[in-house]
């Protein structure tokens, strides 16, 4: 039996600083390297359409 460990990818630091740390370390997707990523949007209606349009 193989045991798998789940990784929540929670940013380091105190709870009040986690969002700031995540935004600071986050890699942005610009038009030059946008084609390297594949995204599947699951959803319909305005939320799904908005997500697809922004991608």
PDB file of N, CA, C and O in Angstrom:
ATOM      1  N   UNK A   1       0.840  -1.172   0.000  1.00  0.00           N
ATOM      2  CA  UNK A   1       0.000   0.000   0.000  1.00  0.00           C
ATOM      3  C   UNK A   1       0.889   1.241   0.000  1.00  0.00           C
ATOM      4  O   UNK A   1       1.811   1.345   0.808  1.00  0.00           O
ATOM      5  N   UNK A   2       0.616   2.170  -0.894  1.00  0.00           N
ATOM      6  CA  UNK A   2       1.388   3.394  -1.012  1.00  0.00           C
ATOM      7  C   UNK A   2       0.671   4.513  -0.267  1.00  0.00           C
ATOM      8  O   UNK A   2      -0.527   4.723  -0.456  1.00  0.00           O
ATOM      9  N   UNK A   3       1.392   5.217   0.566  1.00  0.00           N
ATOM     10  CA  UNK A   3       0.830   6.342   1.305  1.00  0.00           C
ATOM     11  C   UNK A   3       1.209   7.622   0.572  1.00  0.00           C
ATOM     12  O   UNK A   3       2.386   7.879   0.317  1.00  0.00           O
ATOM     13  N   UNK A   4       0.204   8.418   0.237  1.00  0.00           N
ATOM     14  CA  UNK A   4       0.432   9.684  -0.453  1.00  0.00           C
ATOM     15  C   UNK A   4       0.214  10.826   0.512  1.00  0.00           C
ATOM     16  O   UNK A   4      -0.750  10.833   1.279  1.00  0.00           O
ATOM     17  N   UNK A   5       1.108  11.785   0.470  1.00  0.00           N
ATOM     18  CA  UNK A   5       0.998  12.950   1.332  1.00  0.00           C
ATOM     19  C   UNK A   5       0.389  14.093   0.528  1.00  0.00           C
ATOM     20  O   UNK A   5       0.862  14.406  -0.565  1.00  0.00           O
ATOM     21  N   UNK A   6      -0.642  14.710   1.057  1.00  0.00           N
ATOM     22  CA  UNK A   6      -1.277  15.836   0.394  1.00  0.00           C
ATOM     23  C   UNK A   6      -0.509  17.115   0.690  1.00  0.00           C
ATOM     24  O   UNK A   6      -0.094  17.357   1.823  1.00  0.00           O
ATOM     25  N   UNK A   7      -0.326  17.922  -0.335  1.00  0.00           N
ATOM     26  CA  UNK A   7       0.382  19.188  -0.190  1.00  0.00           C
ATOM     27  C   UNK A   7      -0.604  20.313  -0.463  1.00  0.00           C
ATOM     28  O   UNK A   7      -1.016  20.515  -1.606  1.00  0.00           O
ATOM     29  N   UNK A   8      -0.985  21.046   0.578  1.00  0.00           N
ATOM     30  CA  UNK A   8      -1.927  22.143   0.434  1.00  0.00           C
ATOM     31  C   UNK A   8      -1.303  23.398  -0.143  1.00  0.00           C
ATOM     32  O   UNK A   8      -2.021  24.342  -0.474  1.00  0.00           O
ATOM     33  N   UNK A   9       0.013  23.433  -0.272  1.00  0.00           N
ATOM     34  CA  UNK A   9       0.752  24.576  -0.806  1.00  0.00           C
ATOM     35  C   UNK A   9       0.402  25.871  -0.075  1.00  0.00           C
ATOM     36  O   UNK A   9       0.197  26.917  -0.690  1.00  0.00           O
ATOM     37  N   UNK A  10       0.338  25.773   1.249  1.00  0.00           N
ATOM     38  CA  UNK A  10       0.047  26.927   2.082  1.00  0.00           C
ATOM     39  C   UNK A  10       1.322  27.752   2.201  1.00  0.00           C
ATOM     40  O   UNK A  10       2.381  27.205   2.509  1.00  0.00           O
ATOM     41  N   UNK A  11       1.238  29.080   1.960  1.00  0.00           N
ATOM     42  CA  UNK A  11       2.429  29.917   2.052  1.00  0.00           C
ATOM     43  C   UNK A  11       3.019  29.917   3.462  1.00  0.00           C
ATOM     44  O   UNK A  11       2.320  29.679   4.447  1.00  0.00           O
ATOM     45  N   UNK A  12       4.317  30.190   3.534  1.00  0.00           N
ATOM     46  CA  UNK A  12       5.018  30.238   4.810  1.00  0.00           C
ATOM     47  C   UNK A  12       4.636  31.496   5.575  1.00  0.00           C
ATOM     48  O   UNK A  12       4.153  32.465   4.989  1.00  0.00           O
ATOM     49  N   UNK A  13       4.852  31.479   6.869  1.00  0.00           N
ATOM     50  CA  UNK A  13       4.700  32.679   7.681  1.00  0.00           C
ATOM     51  C   UNK A  13       3.469  32.670   8.556  1.00  0.00           C
ATOM     52  O   UNK A  13       2.705  31.706   8.595  1.00  0.00           O
ATOM     53  N   UNK A  14       3.301  33.784   9.262  1.00  0.00           N
ATOM     54  CA  UNK A  14       2.174  33.963  10.165  1.00  0.00           C
ATOM     55  C   UNK A  14       0.887  34.118   9.362  1.00  0.00           C
ATOM     56  O   UNK A  14       0.914  34.535   8.204  1.00  0.00           O
ATOM     57  N   UNK A  15      -0.233  33.781   9.983  1.00  0.00           N
ATOM     58  CA  UNK A  15      -1.525  33.789   9.283  1.00  0.00           C
ATOM     59  C   UNK A  15      -1.838  35.167   8.693  1.00  0.00           C
ATOM     60  O   UNK A  15      -2.371  35.257   7.587  1.00  0.00           O
ATOM     61  N   UNK A  16      -1.521  36.215   9.404  1.00  0.00           N
ATOM     62  CA  UNK A  16      -1.836  37.564   8.922  1.00  0.00           C
ATOM     63  C   UNK A  16      -0.965  37.988   7.740  1.00  0.00           C
ATOM     64  O   UNK A  16      -1.305  38.943   7.042  1.00  0.00           O
ATOM     65  N   UNK A  17       0.144  37.300   7.506  1.00  0.00           N
ATOM     66  CA  UNK A  17       1.069  37.665   6.437  1.00  0.00           C
ATOM     67  C   UNK A  17       1.042  36.702   5.256  1.00  0.00           C
ATOM     68  O   UNK A  17       1.737  36.943   4.269  1.00  0.00           O
ATOM     69  N   UNK A  18       0.273  35.629   5.318  1.00  0.00           N
ATOM     70  CA  UNK A  18       0.313  34.590   4.282  1.00  0.00           C
ATOM     71  C   UNK A  18      -0.071  35.121   2.905  1.00  0.00           C
ATOM     72  O   UNK A  18       0.579  34.775   1.918  1.00  0.00           O
ATOM     73  N   UNK A  19      -1.112  35.954   2.810  1.00  0.00           N
ATOM     74  CA  UNK A  19      -1.550  36.457   1.512  1.00  0.00           C
ATOM     75  C   UNK A  19      -0.493  37.374   0.909  1.00  0.00           C
ATOM     76  O   UNK A  19      -0.233  37.305  -0.293  1.00  0.00           O
ATOM     77  N   UNK A  20       0.116  38.223   1.715  1.00  0.00           N
ATOM     78  CA  UNK A  20       1.181  39.102   1.209  1.00  0.00           C
ATOM     79  C   UNK A  20       2.357  38.274   0.704  1.00  0.00           C
ATOM     80  O   UNK A  20       2.916  38.569  -0.352  1.00  0.00           O
ATOM     81  N   UNK A  21       2.734  37.240   1.453  1.00  0.00           N
ATOM     82  CA  UNK A  21       3.839  36.379   1.030  1.00  0.00           C
ATOM     83  C   UNK A  21       3.509  35.667  -0.275  1.00  0.00           C
ATOM     84  O   UNK A  21       4.362  35.549  -1.155  1.00  0.00           O
ATOM     85  N   UNK A  22       2.277  35.194  -0.402  1.00  0.00           N
ATOM     86  CA  UNK A  22       1.877  34.489  -1.624  1.00  0.00           C
ATOM     87  C   UNK A  22       1.914  35.424  -2.827  1.00  0.00           C
ATOM     88  O   UNK A  22       2.425  35.048  -3.881  1.00  0.00           O
ATOM     89  N   UNK A  23       1.385  36.628  -2.687  1.00  0.00           N
ATOM     90  CA  UNK A  23       1.386  37.585  -3.804  1.00  0.00           C
ATOM     91  C   UNK A  23       2.804  37.968  -4.199  1.00  0.00           C
ATOM     92  O   UNK A  23       3.089  38.149  -5.383  1.00  0.00           O
ATOM     93  N   UNK A  24       3.695  38.093  -3.221  1.00  0.00           N
ATOM     94  CA  UNK A  24       5.068  38.491  -3.505  1.00  0.00           C
ATOM     95  C   UNK A  24       5.835  37.410  -4.252  1.00  0.00           C
ATOM     96  O   UNK A  24       6.638  37.720  -5.132  1.00  0.00           O
ATOM     97  N   UNK A  25       5.597  36.130  -3.909  1.00  0.00           N
ATOM     98  CA  UNK A  25       6.335  35.023  -4.506  1.00  0.00           C
ATOM     99  C   UNK A  25       5.672  34.444  -5.749  1.00  0.00           C
ATOM    100  O   UNK A  25       6.258  33.586  -6.408  1.00  0.00           O
ATOM    101  N   UNK A  26       4.460  34.894  -6.086  1.00  0.00           N
ATOM    102  CA  UNK A  26       3.697  34.323  -7.189  1.00  0.00           C
ATOM    103  C   UNK A  26       4.326  34.694  -8.537  1.00  0.00           C
ATOM    104  O   UNK A  26       4.715  35.841  -8.758  1.00  0.00           O
ATOM    105  N   UNK A  27       4.417  33.713  -9.423  1.00  0.00           N
ATOM    106  CA  UNK A  27       4.930  33.959 -10.766  1.00  0.00           C
ATOM    107  C   UNK A  27       3.770  34.391 -11.654  1.00  0.00           C
ATOM    108  O   UNK A  27       2.730  33.734 -11.685  1.00  0.00           O
ATOM    109  N   UNK A  28       3.946  35.481 -12.367  1.00  0.00           N
ATOM    110  CA  UNK A  28       2.888  36.003 -13.227  1.00  0.00           C
ATOM    111  C   UNK A  28       2.970  35.381 -14.614  1.00  0.00           C
ATOM    112  O   UNK A  28       4.045  35.001 -15.078  1.00  0.00           O
ATOM    113  N   UNK A  29       1.828  35.285 -15.263  1.00  0.00           N
ATOM    114  CA  UNK A  29       1.773  34.759 -16.628  1.00  0.00           C
ATOM    115  C   UNK A  29       1.633  35.947 -17.566  1.00  0.00           C
ATOM    116  O   UNK A  29       0.617  36.642 -17.539  1.00  0.00           O
ATOM    117  N   UNK A  30       2.631  36.183 -18.386  1.00  0.00           N
ATOM    118  CA  UNK A  30       2.534  37.261 -19.357  1.00  0.00           C
ATOM    119  C   UNK A  30       2.298  36.664 -20.742  1.00  0.00           C
ATOM    120  O   UNK A  30       2.446  35.455 -20.917  1.00  0.00           O
ATOM    121  N   UNK A  31       1.939  37.472 -21.719  1.00  0.00           N
ATOM    122  CA  UNK A  31       1.622  36.938 -23.051  1.00  0.00           C
ATOM    123  C   UNK A  31       2.755  36.140 -23.687  1.00  0.00           C
ATOM    124  O   UNK A  31       2.491  35.266 -24.514  1.00  0.00           O
ATOM    125  N   UNK A  32       4.011  36.414 -23.326  1.00  0.00           N
ATOM    126  CA  UNK A  32       5.130  35.700 -23.935  1.00  0.00           C
ATOM    127  C   UNK A  32       5.159  34.229 -23.524  1.00  0.00           C
ATOM    128  O   UNK A  32       5.504  33.373 -24.338  1.00  0.00           O
ATOM    129  N   UNK A  33       4.804  33.921 -22.277  1.00  0.00           N
ATOM    130  CA  UNK A  33       4.860  32.525 -21.850  1.00  0.00           C
ATOM    131  C   UNK A  33       3.480  31.953 -21.522  1.00  0.00           C
ATOM    132  O   UNK A  33       3.382  30.931 -20.842  1.00  0.00           O
ATOM    133  N   UNK A  34       2.427  32.594 -21.993  1.00  0.00           N
ATOM    134  CA  UNK A  34       1.065  32.146 -21.714  1.00  0.00           C
ATOM    135  C   UNK A  34       0.771  30.789 -22.334  1.00  0.00           C
ATOM    136  O   UNK A  34      -0.032  30.027 -21.794  1.00  0.00           O
ATOM    137  N   UNK A  35       1.395  30.476 -23.441  1.00  0.00           N
ATOM    138  CA  UNK A  35       1.113  29.210 -24.128  1.00  0.00           C
ATOM    139  C   UNK A  35       1.740  28.000 -23.432  1.00  0.00           C
ATOM    140  O   UNK A  35       1.478  26.865 -23.832  1.00  0.00           O
ATOM    141  N   UNK A  36       2.547  28.214 -22.418  1.00  0.00           N
ATOM    142  CA  UNK A  36       3.151  27.109 -21.682  1.00  0.00           C
ATOM    143  C   UNK A  36       2.167  26.453 -20.722  1.00  0.00           C
ATOM    144  O   UNK A  36       2.409  25.338 -20.259  1.00  0.00           O
ATOM    145  N   UNK A  37       1.070  27.119 -20.418  1.00  0.00           N
ATOM    146  CA  UNK A  37       0.121  26.635 -19.427  1.00  0.00           C
ATOM    147  C   UNK A  37      -1.154  26.149 -20.097  1.00  0.00           C
ATOM    148  O   UNK A  37      -1.613  26.736 -21.077  1.00  0.00           O
ATOM    149  N   UNK A  38      -1.724  25.076 -19.564  1.00  0.00           N
ATOM    150  CA  UNK A  38      -3.015  24.577 -20.030  1.00  0.00           C
ATOM    151  C   UNK A  38      -3.984  24.678 -18.871  1.00  0.00           C
ATOM    152  O   UNK A  38      -3.694  24.219 -17.766  1.00  0.00           O
ATOM    153  N   UNK A  39      -5.142  25.283 -19.123  1.00  0.00           N
ATOM    154  CA  UNK A  39      -6.126  25.515 -18.075  1.00  0.00           C
ATOM    155  C   UNK A  39      -7.453  24.934 -18.511  1.00  0.00           C
ATOM    156  O   UNK A  39      -7.874  25.116 -19.653  1.00  0.00           O
ATOM    157  N   UNK A  40      -8.112  24.236 -17.603  1.00  0.00           N
ATOM    158  CA  UNK A  40      -9.465  23.738 -17.839  1.00  0.00           C
ATOM    159  C   UNK A  40     -10.377  24.485 -16.887  1.00  0.00           C
ATOM    160  O   UNK A  40     -10.180  24.448 -15.672  1.00  0.00           O
ATOM    161  N   UNK A  41     -11.378  25.166 -17.437  1.00  0.00           N
ATOM    162  CA  UNK A  41     -12.340  25.906 -16.626  1.00  0.00           C
ATOM    163  C   UNK A  41     -13.588  25.051 -16.494  1.00  0.00           C
ATOM    164  O   UNK A  41     -14.207  24.672 -17.489  1.00  0.00           O
ATOM    165  N   UNK A  42     -13.951  24.751 -15.248  1.00  0.00           N
ATOM    166  CA  UNK A  42     -15.154  23.975 -14.986  1.00  0.00           C
ATOM    167  C   UNK A  42     -16.177  24.934 -14.406  1.00  0.00           C
ATOM    168  O   UNK A  42     -16.003  25.447 -13.301  1.00  0.00           O
ATOM    169  N   UNK A  43     -17.222  25.170 -15.140  1.00  0.00           N
ATOM    170  CA  UNK A  43     -18.266  26.085 -14.679  1.00  0.00           C
ATOM    171  C   UNK A  43     -19.026  26.624 -15.862  1.00  0.00           C
ATOM    172  O   UNK A  43     -18.519  26.668 -16.983  1.00  0.00           O
ATOM    173  N   UNK A  44     -20.237  27.030 -15.603  1.00  0.00           N
ATOM    174  CA  UNK A  44     -21.071  27.594 -16.656  1.00  0.00           C
ATOM    175  C   UNK A  44     -21.607  28.928 -16.187  1.00  0.00           C
ATOM    176  O   UNK A  44     -21.424  29.325 -15.036  1.00  0.00           O
ATOM    177  N   UNK A  45     -22.259  29.598 -17.082  1.00  0.00           N
ATOM    178  CA  UNK A  45     -22.848  30.889 -16.725  1.00  0.00           C
ATOM    179  C   UNK A  45     -21.815  31.993 -16.720  1.00  0.00           C
ATOM    180  O   UNK A  45     -20.797  31.924 -17.409  1.00  0.00           O
ATOM    181  N   UNK A  46     -22.099  33.010 -15.929  1.00  0.00           N
ATOM    182  CA  UNK A  46     -21.230  34.191 -15.912  1.00  0.00           C
ATOM    183  C   UNK A  46     -19.861  33.902 -15.314  1.00  0.00           C
ATOM    184  O   UNK A  46     -18.857  34.453 -15.765  1.00  0.00           O
ATOM    185  N   UNK A  47     -19.814  33.046 -14.308  1.00  0.00           N
ATOM    186  CA  UNK A  47     -18.515  32.759 -13.675  1.00  0.00           C
ATOM    187  C   UNK A  47     -17.581  32.044 -14.646  1.00  0.00           C
ATOM    188  O   UNK A  47     -16.410  32.409 -14.751  1.00  0.00           O
ATOM    189  N   UNK A  48     -18.078  31.031 -15.359  1.00  0.00           N
ATOM    190  CA  UNK A  48     -17.253  30.313 -16.320  1.00  0.00           C
ATOM    191  C   UNK A  48     -16.866  31.179 -17.498  1.00  0.00           C
ATOM    192  O   UNK A  48     -15.727  31.132 -17.963  1.00  0.00           O
ATOM    193  N   UNK A  49     -17.818  31.978 -17.986  1.00  0.00           N
ATOM    194  CA  UNK A  49     -17.533  32.858 -19.111  1.00  0.00           C
ATOM    195  C   UNK A  49     -16.514  33.919 -18.744  1.00  0.00           C
ATOM    196  O   UNK A  49     -15.634  34.247 -19.541  1.00  0.00           O
ATOM    197  N   UNK A  50     -16.632  34.459 -17.535  1.00  0.00           N
ATOM    198  CA  UNK A  50     -15.690  35.479 -17.082  1.00  0.00           C
ATOM    199  C   UNK A  50     -14.281  34.896 -16.928  1.00  0.00           C
ATOM    200  O   UNK A  50     -13.296  35.536 -17.294  1.00  0.00           O
ATOM    201  N   UNK A  51     -14.196  33.686 -16.387  1.00  0.00           N
ATOM    202  CA  UNK A  51     -12.896  33.035 -16.227  1.00  0.00           C
ATOM    203  C   UNK A  51     -12.249  32.781 -17.577  1.00  0.00           C
ATOM    204  O   UNK A  51     -11.054  33.024 -17.748  1.00  0.00           O
ATOM    205  N   UNK A  52     -13.034  32.291 -18.548  1.00  0.00           N
ATOM    206  CA  UNK A  52     -12.495  32.025 -19.882  1.00  0.00           C
ATOM    207  C   UNK A  52     -12.072  33.316 -20.578  1.00  0.00           C
ATOM    208  O   UNK A  52     -11.028  33.355 -21.229  1.00  0.00           O
ATOM    209  N   UNK A  53     -12.862  34.356 -20.446  1.00  0.00           N
ATOM    210  CA  UNK A  53     -12.534  35.617 -21.108  1.00  0.00           C
ATOM    211  C   UNK A  53     -11.262  36.239 -20.519  1.00  0.00           C
ATOM    212  O   UNK A  53     -10.473  36.841 -21.246  1.00  0.00           O
ATOM    213  N   UNK A  54     -11.065  36.096 -19.224  1.00  0.00           N
ATOM    214  CA  UNK A  54      -9.879  36.682 -18.624  1.00  0.00           C
ATOM    215  C   UNK A  54      -8.625  35.889 -18.946  1.00  0.00           C
ATOM    216  O   UNK A  54      -7.522  36.433 -18.891  1.00  0.00           O
ATOM    217  N   UNK A  55      -8.774  34.604 -19.284  1.00  0.00           N
ATOM    218  CA  UNK A  55      -7.616  33.796 -19.670  1.00  0.00           C
ATOM    219  C   UNK A  55      -7.246  34.099 -21.095  1.00  0.00           C
ATOM    220  O   UNK A  55      -6.293  33.523 -21.621  1.00  0.00           O
TER     221      UNK A  55
END
